[in-house]
């Protein structure tokens, strides 16, 4: 199982939100590159980089931060936030993203995302399936929908998607454990590479996700708040 730290960028700074609420932002570092280098020094190979400004603006904003991290580390970066057009995807890939996460666009413009899968290949496109009470949320979690998460994932599995990041928004930033029941249900219904995100607070949580069959785990606040330290992660890596 891949261990994937998260860096969320807001106003050019490394922040964390609680349940996706922009009003709850907490700044952890003024320089996201410093954080990325710390992760790499600890043996981390992967990074989940989210452009919160882009998610809110509906267009990629922090591509320069992406470029700085990609050019000055060897981290394999999946990038999300503000990817609403093919030109935005091209900007992300040109600035060093190894993969992109299609979230809101996958809900609102499925035809476009299917074009991306054909053009770039399924390995380059991750489906972002973020939900609240089992229903998909979009636009930086500012909008809810009536779309069932399992039906949503199935519709993309039929179109060759392989990798899915799923966040239970009610768990995000709460440090109360991940949505194990939700992930178990998804994995029973759909054969995909599931990457869990939200609520992870301990090594026990990581082992529980691995036992379920998750292929990756994204860790955010637990690292920044010291609930999981980088030395522990280094041993796992």
N, C-alpha and C positions, 0 to 999 in steps of 0.2 A: 504494500500500500504506500502510495506517495504521500509524503508529508509536505504540505504546501502552505507556507506562511502567506498572509495577506498584507498588502499595503493599500490603503484607501487614501486617495489624494483629494484634498479640498483646499482651494486657495493656495495650491502649490505645496501644502504641508501634509505630513503623515498624520492621519486622524483615525478615530474609530467612532462609530455611531452606535446607538442602542435602538434595536428594532427598526433600523433604517431611517430614524428621525433625525433630520439635519439639525434640529435645534439642540440635540444632545451631543454634538460633536465635542470630542476631547482631543487636543493636540498632543501627540507624543514626540514628534520631532519636526523641526522646521525644514529638515533636509531628507527627503525620502531615500536619496542615494546612500546616505550614511546607514540607514536602516537595512537597505538591501545588501550592502557590503558586510554588515554584521551577520546577516543570515548566511551569506556565502561563506564567510570565515568559519561558521559553525557546521559546515558540511552540507548545507541546504543546496539543492539543485534546481528547485522549482519555485516560482513566485506567481501569486495571483494579484494582479495590479488593477485596481478599479479607479476609474476617472469619475469621481462623484460630481465634479463640476460638469463634466460631459453628460452624465446621466440626466442631470437637471436641465441642461441647456439643449439637449437633443442633438448635440454635435460634439465631436472629439475636441477636447480642450487641452489636456495635459500631455500632448505627444512629445514635448521636449523633455519632460521628466521620464517618459518611457525610453526615449533615445539615450538619455544620460545613464540610466540603469543598464540598458541593454549593451551599451558600448563600453561600460566600465566594469561590468561583471560578466560572468559566464552563465548566469541564471537563465533558465528556460522560462519565458514569461508568457502567461496567458493574460490577455488584456481585455477589459470590458468597460463600458460606459460611453454613451454618445455615439455608438456605431449604428447609424441609421441609413447609411448609403454605402455603395461599393467604393466610392472615393474615400470615405472615412476608413474603410477596411484597408485600402491601399496605404493610407497614411500610417495606420497602426503597423502593418507589416514592414513598410519602408523604414520605420523607426525602431524596429527590432523585436516586435512581438513574434513569438513562435506559434502562438495560437490566439484566437480571439473568442470571446464569449458573446453569443447572440442571445440577448434576453428579450427586451421589449420588441425588437424587430421581429423576433421569432413568433411573437403573438400577433403583432399588428400587420406584418408584411411577410407572410410565409413564403410567397412566391420569390421574393428577393433573397431570403435566406437559403432557399433551395438552389437558387442560382449560385450563391456563394459556395455551397457544398460541391456543386458540379465544377465550379471554376478552380477552387483551391484544394478540394479534397476533404473528405469527412474528418480526417485526422487534424486538420487545421481549424475546424469550427467546433466549438463546444456549445452545447445547448444550455442556456441559463434558465433553470426551472425553479423560480423562487415563489414561495407560496405562503398564504396565510389562511388557516383553517381549510387546507386542502385545495385552495383556489389560487390560481396564478396571479401575481402582482407584477406591475410594469412601471417604467419611468422612474427608476431609482426607488421603487416601492411606494411611490406617491399615488399610484392608481391601482385599484383592485379590479378583478374581473370575475366572471362566473365560470371560467374555464377550469375544469378538473385537472389536477396535476398529472394523474396517471394517463388520462386520455390525451393530454398535451404531449407527454413524452412518447406515447405510443405512435402518435401521428408523425413524429419525426423519426422514430425508429424505422417506420415503414419507408422512410426516405433516406436511409443509410447513415443517420447520425449514430455515432459510437459513444461519445463522451458527454455526460450530463453533470452539471453542477447544480445541486439542489440545496437551497437554504430555506429552512422553516423560519420565517420572519419573527415569529413569536419567541424563538430561541436566540436570535441574533444579539450578541453583546450581553447576554444575561448571565453567562458563566454558570448555567444550571444543568448542563449536559445536552447532548445533541438529540435530535428527534428520531430515536432508534426505531420506534414503531412505524413511523412514516417511511423510513428507508427500507425497513424489512418488507413493508407492503409493496413498495415500488419494485424491489428486487424480485419479489415473487411474481409480479405481473409483467415485468419488462426485462429483457436481456440486454443491458447496456453497461458501460463502465461508469459507475456512479461515484461521484465525488461529493462527499458530505461537507456541509458548511453551516456554521451557526451553533453556538452553545457549548462548543468543546472547551472543557475546563481542566482536564487532567489526562495523564497517560492512560488511565483506565478507560476513559472515553475513546481514546484512539484504538486501544485493543478491542473494545466492544464493536467499533465500526469495522475493524478488520475481520472480526469473527462473522459479522453479518455478510461480508463479501464486498464491502466498499473498496474501490480501487484507489481512492485518494481521500485525504482529509485536509480541509483548509482551516488553518488556525489563525486567529486574529487577536482579540483582546486577551486571551489567556497568556500569550507571549508578552504582550505589552505590560500586563499587570503582574507578571511574574508567577502566575499560577503554573505555567509550564516554562522551565528555563531552557535556554539554548543548549546547555551541556547535555540535558536529557534528550533533546531532539537530536543532537549530534550522535549520541550513542545509537539511537534508533536508525538514523541514516546510515 
